């Protein structure tokens, strides 16, 4: 498809949904074509060292930013790297891993856009910005079920890390091409992840699909469940695409057709019923369910990646 790997960045605070988003995109592109890197593996200190030093994992001084920069550059030039591995279960480092870049490289983590050198390596930059109340709920759920923390410990950690989130994580939003915010409808905080809406801010820094049909309610069946509007983000004009959790299969297919018309490769993913891996969320009872807003977000980001690949060709 292209001569060098296409690199997608996915940045957001802890438990903002980076891994869930990455998993679906890798599924669409074909996992055999994708190398996934987590920048959180480049911590300078393990968990006990951080506690002793009183530094959080979100602070740039706690991470080898220069090595992330160097490794991104190597991957972009089709060269392999020896990547460190931070084990979130033990809080220590495991032996490093030899990584070869595939056609596509997805780089997810906390500080992926921190330096000019890092940012110069991406083809598409995504930032995840869920409301803090939702991120807190996701973090409690993840860290208590998978990382052995109590709810109280998670809440203490969030409070302690807040100054670093404010200073180092959220400012990275300004560099992104696409900002993804899942949110509960009507500020209903008894949220069900399946019914979350999504607000997608599309910055004019990369070419997005032509969605103008959405503006003409006569010409489509999208109704109010899928909306396109103009807004300003950080003082600059942007397009905003909103997809509601209650959008019907028919409305979803209509938006899919718009995305898939221009990039034929996406066509085989344009019938969500046949691709249950896309938009997959795990319900509170542990069963996998499909969220249309998540699936369409994954398709839209994949559209941007494939568009970047086409432009490189």
N, C-alpha and C positions, 0 to 999 in steps of 0.2 A: 504494500500500500504506500509505503514511504521509505526513504532511505535511512532515516534515523528514528529512534523511539519518540513517540508523542507523549509528553509528560503532563499529567493532570494533577493539580494540587487540591487537596481538601483540608481546609484548616478550620478549627473551631475549638471551643473550650472543652474541658473534660466532660465526657458523656453527652456531647451535643448531637451525636448520631453519625459520626464520621464512618465508623466501621460498617454500619447498616447500609449507608449510601454506597460505600465502596463495593460491598459484596454484590449488590445488584448490577452495578456498572460492569464489574469484572465478568459477571454471568452473561451479560449481553454481548460483550466483546469476545467472550470465550476465554475461560480461565487460563488456557494454554497460551494465550496471546498477551497475558497481562502479568507484570511484575508489580507486587504491592510492597511499598516501603513505609515504615512508620518512623517518623522523626523523633518520637518519644524514646526510641531505642538509644538515642545519642546523649542520654543523661550523663553528666560528668560524675555524679555521686549516686550511690545506692540509697535505699530508703533510710537505713540507720545513720549513714553519713549526713544525709539531708537533715534528719532530726537533730543531730549533734551540732550542725552548723546553723540551724534555724533558717534554712533556705527552702523554698518550694520548687517543685519540678517545673513550674511555669516561668521561673525567672531565667532570662537568657544566660546569666552567670552559671546556671546549673546545667547548661547544655553545651556540647561541642558544636556551636553553630558553624565554625569554619570547616569542620569535617563534613557536616551536612552539605554545605555549599560545594565543597570539593567533590563529594560523592554524586550530587545531582549533575554536576558538570561532566563527570566521567560517564554516568549512565546516558546522558544526552548524546555523548560521543560514542555510544555503543561499546563502552568499556565496562568490565566487571568490577565489582567492589567487594570488600570484606566488611560486612555490615555488623555492628555490635547488636546484641540482643538484650533488652531489659525485660526481666521476668516479673510481670505485675503480681503474680501469686506469691513469690518469695521475696520480692523487693530487692533482688540481687541481679547480677549479670550472668547470663549463660554464655557458652562459647560463641564466638562470632560465626556468621553464616556467609558462605560464598554466594553472591547474587549476580546473575547475568541479566541484562535488560532484555525484555521482550519487545514486541512492536509497540506496546503501550505500557507506560509506567504510571502507577497511581501512588502519589506521595501524600499520606495523611498524617496529621499530628497537630500539636499545639502551636509550634513556632515556625511553621514552614515558609512564611513570607517575611521573616524578621529582617532579612538583609537584602540589599540590592542584588548581590551576587546570587542569592537563592532565587529571587523573583525572576531574574533574567533567564532561568532555565525552563520555566513553565510555558506550555502552550495555552492552557486553560486554568484559571484560578477560581475556585469555589470557596465561599465562606459560609459556615453554618451558624445561624443566629436564632435559635429557639428562644422564647421568653424564658427568663431565669427560673420562673416557677416550674416550668415543664422540664428544664434541664436538671433542676434539683431532684424532681421526682425520678427522672431517668437515672441519675447518678446514685441515688439511694438504692433503687432497684438493682442496678448492676453491681455496685460495690458490696452490697450485703449478700447478694446471691452468688457472685463469682469471685470476689476478692477477699472475703472473710471479715469484712468490717461490720460494726454495729451501726444502726441508724444514727446514733448520737455521735459516733466517731466521724461519720460522713458529713454531718452538719457542722461539726467543729472544723473539719478540714476545709469545707467550702468557705466558712467565715474567715479562716486564716489566709486562704488563697485569694480572697476577693481583691485586695490591693494589686496583686500581680495580674489578675484577670483584667482589671481596669487599665493597668499601665502597659501590659505587653501582649495580651491576647486580642482584646476587642479592637485596638487600633489597626490590626491587620485587615479588617474589613475593607479599609480604604483601597487596598490593592486588588481586590477581587473583581472578576468579570461577572460573577453571578452570586447573589446572596440568597440563601435558602432558609426560610423560617417556617417551620411547622408550628401550628398553634391550635389550641382547642377552640371549637366554634363557640361564639357568645361568651367568651371568657369563662367557659365551664371547666373548672379545674379538676373535676372528677373525670379527667380525660381518659378516653379510650383511644389508644394509639391508632386503631383502625379508622376512626372517624375524624382524625386531625385534618384540618385544612392546611394548605401550603401557600405561602406568598413568595414568589420568585422575582427578585429584582434583577433585571437584565440590563447590564451596563453596555454602552455602545463601544466598549473596548475590543470586543470580538463580534463576528457576524452571528446573529441569532436567526432562527427560522422566521419566515414571513407569517406572522400570526394575525394579519389585519382582518381576515375573515371573521375573527371573533368579535370585532368591533361592529359588525353588521348583523344584528340579531335576526333580520329577515332571511339572511343567507345560510343560516346554520341552526342546529338543534341544541346548541350549547346552553341556552337559557342563562340563568343567573349562576349556575354552578361553576362555570369556567369564565373568568372575566379578564379582560386586558385593559390596562389604563396607563396614563402617564402620571409620573410623580417626580419628586426630587429626592435624591438620597445624598447625604453629606454635601448638600448645596448644588448637586449636578443633576440634570434631567435624566430620567431613566424610564424604561418600560417596566410595568409590573404585571405579572401574570399570576392570577389567583385561581386555585383549584380546590373545591370543597370536598370534604370527605364523603358527602352524600351524592356526589356526581354519579350519574347512571352509567352502565356499561356502554350504552349508545353514545352518550356525550363523550366518554373517554375515547371510544373508537374514532370519533370525529376528529378529536385533537391529535390522536395518533396518526391519522391519515395525513394531516398537515405536516407532521414531523417526518413521516416516512416517505413522503412524495419526493423530497429532494435528495435523500440519501437512500438509495435502493437497498443497501445492506441492512438497514433497520427494518425493512419490510417483514422479515421473518419474525420480528418481535412485536409486530403490530396487531397482535391478537392476544391480549393479555391472558385470556383463559388458558391458552396453551403454554404459557410461560410463568408458572407459579413461583419461580425463583425471584422474579422481578417484583419489587414492591412488597417483599415478604416481611411481615412483622410477627413476633411471637406474642400470642395473647397471654393474659394473666393465668390462664389455665394451662399454658405451655404448648398450645397447638398453633401451628403456623397459619397465618391468615394473610390476605392480600389487601394492601392499601393502594387505591388508585392514585391518590396524590403522590405517594412515594414512587410508585411505578413510573408515572409520567415525569417526575423529577429526574429519575435515573435515565429515562429515555432522552430527555432534553439535554442532559449533560453529555450523554453518549453522542448525541447529534453534534454537539460542539466539538467533541474530541475527533469525530470522523471528518467534520468540516475542516478542522486544523490539519488532519492527515492529508486531505484532498488538496489543500492549499500548498502543502509541502511538496506534493508530487510533481 
